[in-house]
Amino acid sequence: MSSKHPIIAITGSSGAGTSTVKVAFEHIFYREGVNAAVLEGDSFHRFNRAEMKEAVAIAHKDCVPLSHFGPRANLLEELESLFHNYGETGTGKRRYYLHNKEEAAPWNQEPGTFTPWEDLPENTDLLFYEGLHGGVVCENVNVAQWVDLLVGVVPIVNLEWIQKIHRDTAARGYSAEAVTDTILRRMHDYVHYITPQFSRSDINFQRVPTVDTSNPFIARDIPTPDESFVVIRFRDPKSLDVDFPNLLSMIHDSFMSRRNTIVVPGGKMGFAMELVFAPLIESLLKKRQAAI
């Protein structure tokens, strides 16, 4: 953790909806004039798409779990090193993973490849990470220890799978069968490396649908925000100085389910995020100003 160069990490599995949280932070950064260095978790995959396909085939023959959720397919040591270095100096390197033709075209590269490593922008106010491993702890790696604000995005698992199937078939060109196989192959790593992060996170956002999602593999549509609630859990409300009365008064139809948990209508998720995150970002920036 660093007062001078704070790090915010959004962590959640593929299809969890971390991009929604990213948008909420982007709104706050724009409104408050925050100069953030943005880091995409996909850029720390170990293999490009072709290499990953080959590595998965070999791992399958050897009966060894291999997925983007686990350490064997990611550069987690390098991710921790970047977090550590940024906290110390405000510098580091990043690259991008190019998912599709639209992302790859400006780089004149093929989809499923990485851009060259490049320096982070200079004189940034904070580092903003969105990906799978913002709070991971495993073997010789402890990424979580360097994060100043860790946010988990965790829809109930059937909804998570529905969102992943729809996204990967519609936006990334995979078949539903291929996505289902990926979900099954990732289960070991999901249990051991993804879910433990949500016990370390400062805040968790969990979307819970109010419609039947009992068979996610045949669902035709993703439940809409109005067909869900969002459970927001604060690990330590006192340290975050959470103003629950203000949140309850500002978010219509919200209610407390536990002393550290507020439930809001799904359609108010983005608004709730901005209300929750804005004072936390302000606090981080005040500490930064005092430290520099």
C-alpha positions in Angstrom: 0.0 0.0 0.0 1.2 3.5 -0.7 -0.1 7.0 0.2 2.0 8.6 -2.5 1.0 6.3 -5.3 -2.2 4.5 -4.4 -3.6 1.5 -6.3 -7.2 0.6 -6.9 -8.0 -2.9 -8.1 -11.2 -4.3 -9.4 -11.2 -8.1 -9.4 -13.8 -10.6 -10.7 -13.9 -13.6 -12.9 -14.7 -13.6 -16.6 -18.3 -12.5 -17.2 -18.6 -11.1 -13.7 -19.3 -7.5 -14.9 -16.1 -5.7 -13.8 -16.5 -3.4 -16.8 -19.6 -1.9 -15.2 -17.4 -0.9 -12.2 -14.7 0.4 -14.5 -17.2 2.8 -16.1 -18.3 4.1 -12.7 -14.7 4.8 -11.8 -14.1 6.4 -15.2 -17.0 8.8 -14.5 -15.5 9.8 -11.2 -12.0 10.2 -12.6 -13.3 12.5 -15.4 -15.5 14.5 -13.0 -12.7 15.0 -10.4 -9.9 15.4 -12.9 -8.0 12.3 -11.7 -5.1 11.2 -13.9 -5.2 7.4 -13.6 -2.8 4.8 -15.1 -5.1 2.1 -16.4 -4.0 -1.5 -16.3 -5.9 -4.4 -17.9 -5.6 -7.8 -16.2 -5.7 -9.6 -19.6 -2.3 -8.1 -20.4 -0.7 -10.3 -17.8 -1.8 -13.6 -19.4 1.3 -15.7 -20.0 0.3 -17.0 -23.4 -1.3 -15.5 -26.5 -4.4 -17.2 -27.9 -2.6 -19.7 -30.1 -0.1 -20.6 -27.4 -2.8 -21.0 -24.8 -4.7 -23.4 -27.0 -1.6 -25.5 -27.4 -0.8 -25.3 -23.6 -4.4 -26.4 -22.7 -4.1 -29.4 -25.0 -0.9 -30.5 -23.4 -2.2 -29.9 -19.9 -5.4 -31.9 -20.7 -3.2 -34.9 -21.7 -1.3 -34.6 -18.5 -4.5 -34.2 -16.4 -3.2 -30.9 -15.1 -5.6 -27.9 -14.6 -4.7 -24.9 -16.8 -6.8 -21.8 -17.2 -6.6 -18.1 -17.2 -7.9 -18.2 -13.6 -4.7 -19.9 -12.3 -1.1 -19.0 -11.8 0.3 -21.3 -14.5 -1.3 -19.2 -17.3 -0.5 -15.8 -15.9 2.4 -13.6 -15.1 1.4 -13.1 -11.5 5.0 -12.4 -10.3 5.3 -9.6 -12.8 1.9 -8.2 -11.8 3.0 -8.1 -8.1 6.3 -6.5 -9.1 4.5 -3.8 -11.0 2.1 -3.1 -8.1 5.1 -2.9 -5.7 7.1 -0.7 -8.0 4.2 1.6 -8.8 3.6 2.1 -5.1 7.2 3.0 -4.6 7.9 5.1 -7.6 4.7 5.7 -9.6 6.2 4.0 -12.6 6.0 0.6 -14.4 5.2 -1.0 -17.7 2.0 -2.3 -19.3 0.8 -3.9 -22.5 -2.6 -4.7 -24.0 -4.2 -8.0 -25.0 -6.1 -7.6 -28.3 -9.3 -9.6 -28.1 -10.8 -9.0 -31.6 -10.2 -7.5 -35.0 -11.4 -4.1 -33.9 -8.8 -3.9 -31.1 -6.1 -5.4 -33.2 -6.5 -3.2 -36.3 -4.8 -0.1 -34.9 -1.8 -2.1 -34.0 -1.6 -4.1 -37.3 -1.6 -7.3 -35.3 -3.7 -10.4 -35.2 -6.5 -10.8 -32.6 -5.4 -12.9 -29.6 -1.9 -11.3 -29.4 -0.2 -8.8 -27.1 1.1 -5.3 -27.9 4.7 -4.5 -27.0 5.4 -3.5 -23.4 5.4 0.3 -22.8 6.0 2.6 -19.9 3.0 3.8 -17.9 2.1 7.4 -18.3 4.2 9.8 -16.2 2.9 11.8 -13.2 -0.3 9.8 -12.6 -2.4 10.2 -9.5 -3.1 6.5 -9.0 -3.0 3.1 -10.7 -6.4 1.5 -11.7 -6.4 -2.3 -12.4 -9.3 -4.3 -13.7 -9.0 -8.0 -14.1 -8.9 -11.5 -12.6 -6.2 -11.2 -10.0 -6.2 -7.8 -8.2 -6.4 -9.5 -4.8 -4.7 -12.9 -5.5 -2.5 -14.6 -3.0 -0.8 -17.9 -4.0 2.4 -19.8 -3.6 5.1 -17.1 -3.8 2.8 -14.3 -4.9 0.8 -11.7 -2.8 -0.7 -9.1 -5.1 -3.3 -8.1 -2.5 -0.8 -6.6 -0.1 0.0 -3.7 -2.4 -3.6 -2.6 -3.1 -5.1 0.4 -1.3 -8.7 -0.3 -2.4 -9.8 -3.7 -3.5 -13.2 -4.1 -5.0 -14.8 -7.5 -5.8 -17.5 -8.0 -8.5 -19.3 -11.3 -7.8 -22.7 -12.0 -9.4 -24.2 -15.3 -8.2 -22.5 -18.0 -10.2 -25.3 -18.9 -12.6 -25.7 -15.3 -13.6 -21.9 -15.1 -14.0 -22.0 -18.0 -16.4 -25.0 -16.6 -18.4 -23.1 -13.3 -18.8 -20.0 -15.1 -19.9 -21.7 -17.4 -22.4 -23.6 -14.4 -24.0 -20.5 -12.2 -24.1 -18.1 -14.8 -25.5 -20.6 -16.0 -28.2 -21.8 -12.5 -29.2 -18.6 -10.5 -29.0 -15.7 -13.0 -29.2 -17.0 -15.5 -31.7 -17.0 -18.7 -29.6 -19.7 -21.4 -29.7 -21.8 -22.0 -26.6 -20.3 -25.5 -26.3 -16.8 -24.0 -26.3 -17.6 -21.5 -23.6 -19.2 -24.3 -21.5 -16.1 -26.4 -21.8 -14.0 -23.4 -20.7 -16.2 -22.9 -17.6 -15.8 -26.6 -16.7 -12.0 -26.5 -17.3 -11.6 -23.4 -15.1 -13.5 -24.8 -12.1 -10.4 -25.9 -10.1 -8.7 -22.6 -10.5 -11.9 -20.7 -9.9 -12.3 -22.3 -6.5 -8.7 -22.0 -5.5 -7.6 -18.6 -7.0 -10.7 -16.5 -7.8 -13.2 -16.9 -5.0 -10.6 -16.5 -2.1 -10.0 -12.9 -3.3 -13.5 -11.9 -2.3 -12.7 -12.6 1.3 -9.9 -10.0 1.1 -11.7 -7.3 -0.8 -12.7 -4.1 0.9 -16.1 -4.0 -0.9 -18.0 -6.7 -2.8 -20.8 -6.1 -5.4 -22.9 -9.1 -5.9 -25.8 -9.0 -8.4 -28.6 -11.4 -7.6 -31.4 -11.9 -10.2 -35.0 -12.1 -9.3 -35.8 -14.4 -12.3 -35.2 -18.0 -12.9 -31.5 -18.7 -13.8 -31.5 -22.3 -12.7 -30.1 -23.6 -16.0 -27.6 -20.9 -17.2 -26.6 -23.0 -20.2 -29.9 -22.6 -22.0 -30.8 -19.1 -20.9 -31.8 -16.9 -23.9 -31.2 -13.6 -22.2 -29.2 -12.0 -19.5 -31.5 -10.8 -16.7 -31.8 -7.0 -16.9 -30.7 -4.7 -14.1 -34.4 -4.2 -13.2 -34.7 -8.0 -12.7 -32.1 -8.1 -10.0 -30.8 -6.6 -6.7 -27.2 -5.8 -5.9 -25.8 -6.8 -2.5 -23.0 -4.4 -1.4 -20.8 -5.8 1.4 -18.1 -3.6 3.2 -15.5 -5.7 4.9 -14.8 -2.9 7.5 -17.3 -0.1 7.2 -15.6 1.9 10.0 -12.2 2.1 8.3 -13.9 3.1 5.1 -16.1 5.7 6.9 -19.2 4.4 5.1 -22.2 6.7 5.6 -25.1 4.2 5.5 -27.8 6.7 6.4 -26.8 8.8 3.4 -26.7 5.8 1.0 -30.2 4.7 2.2 -31.6 8.2 1.7 -30.0 8.7 -1.7 -30.8 5.2 -3.2 -34.6 4.7 -3.4 -35.8 1.2 -2.2 -32.4 0.3 -0.7 -32.2 -1.5 2.6 -29.7 -2.9 5.1 -29.6 -6.7 5.3 -26.7 -6.8 7.8 -24.7 -4.3 9.7 -22.1 -4.1 6.9 -24.3 -4.8 3.9 -26.7 -2.7 1.9 -29.0 -4.0 -0.8 -29.9 -1.8 -3.8 -32.1 -2.3 -6.9 -30.2 -3.5 -9.8 -31.0 -0.5 -11.9 -29.3 1.7 -9.3 -26.0 -0.2 -9.4 -24.0 2.4 -11.3 -25.4 5.2 -9.2 -24.7 3.3 -6.0 -21.1 2.7 -7.1 -20.5 6.3 -7.7 -21.9 7.3 -4.3 -19.7 4.6 -2.6 -16.5 5.2 -4.5 -16.4 9.0 -4.8 -15.5 9.7 -1.1 -13.0 6.8 -1.1 -11.2 8.2 -4.1 -11.2 11.7 -2.5 -9.7 10.2 0.7 -6.9 8.5 -1.3 -6.1 11.7 -3.2 -6.0 13.7 0.1 -3.5 11.2 1.5 -1.5 11.4 -1.7 -1.4 15.2 -1.5 -0.2 15.1 2.1 2.5 12.6 1.2 4.1 14.4 -1.8 
